[in-house]
Amino acid sequence: MPAHAVAVEEIMSITSPLLSRHGAVPDAGVDAPVAAHYGDPAQEQRALARGRAVVDLSNRGVVTVTGPDRLSWLHTLSSQQLTGLPAGVTTETLLLSIQGRIEFDLLVTDDGERTWLLTDAGQHADLARWLDSMRFMLRVEVADVTADWAALGTTLDPEDAPAPLRDAVVRFTDPWPRIGPGGYAYTVSADHPAASWRWTLFLVPRAGLEATVDALADAGVGLAGNSAAEALRIAAWRPRYARDVDEKTIPHELDLIRTGVHLAKGCYKGQETVARVHNLGHPPRRLVFLHLDGSEHTLPAAGAEVHSGDRTVGRVTSVAQHGEMGPIALAVVKRSVDPAADLVVVDGESRYAAAQEVIVAPDAGQVVGRPVGLLNTRRG
């Protein structure tokens, strides 16, 4: 189910108790169950970037799969190589439609007894239902355990984390932007802005979320709002299902081939489209990073149109106020848009000049017969 189709009542059913904290300002849309900030968004963002804060991501979903066939079964359904996934290692996988469009984007880890799947806001119930329908005679059991577990995100090195996090039963270390086995980079530059990106999500018992946050505060790790996490994510060019995926999105458009797809595996739904676009074609759209004019003193809304001259060429998908770069955004635009063109974001009566930074190369794909590394050369 694409992000825009998520039921509001399903999202709000997991409203965080941390919204009752002093200064908490609720976020919007799929992130309404958690706080955008707690009164000082700039300071919270700086603390998060330094590894001195955690973010309440308890609106994320958690699904588990148990049974001896769990990894081999998930392997056949998804875009990633999951058979033999070592315990404690995190990978990313996609569940696609027959047309290769993204239906679910998951972080995956296994603890030796069960496989844990972390979903974006509003995905967990549909994911659990779909997986349960695909069990057939295999030795697997699917459970939606979102009501039992809450996620906390941080830039802290897991090995340096205070005990309340270090002792967490489950943690997901985001593989972004490392090119995984079987992956491929669709970026133009060899210098990725997230080269030093470290993002870990720890699962803690939902009933003990407030106590965990209090214990972290005693250890010198404070609480930051979701807006801080979004600013760092956008600056890292990290796509997010709930923000950057629509009903037409294929992995190539968001550079998700690098972490979410193993190109050497086949026999999963959508694999034919993935292979055809990668080897013989080009994705019809591409993700770009936008530096927005800050003179308006406001931010455009996600979904605002992106214009080149008098043409509408795309839309903003994620937007944030970054502590150093100012207003920034991710947008999905037509592949044909000139990478050197100045763009304008139009949101109602407001217009924001936007300088684009190429993420997905306009000539991405069609790798058969082209020189190796062509997409990874340094920009002039």
Secondary structure, 3 states (H helix, E strand, C coil): CCHHHCCHHHHHCCCCHHHHCCCCEECCHHHCCCEEECCCHHHHHHHHHCCCEEEECCCCEEEEEECCCHHHHHHHHCCCCCCCCCCCCCEEEEEECCCCCEEEEEEEEECCCEEEEEECCCCHHHHHHHHHHCCCCCCCEEEECCCCEEEEEECCCHHHCCHHHHCCCEEEECCCCCCCCCCCCCECCCCCCCCCCCCEEEEEEHHHHHHHHHHHHHCCCEEECHHHHHHHHHHCCCCCHHHHCCCCCCHHHHCCHHHHCCCCCCCCCCHHHHHHHHHHCCCCEEEEEEEECHHHCCCCCCCCEEEECCEEEEEEEEEEEECCCEEEEEEEEECCCCCCCCEEEEECCEEEEEEEEECECCCCCCCCCCCCCHHHCCCC
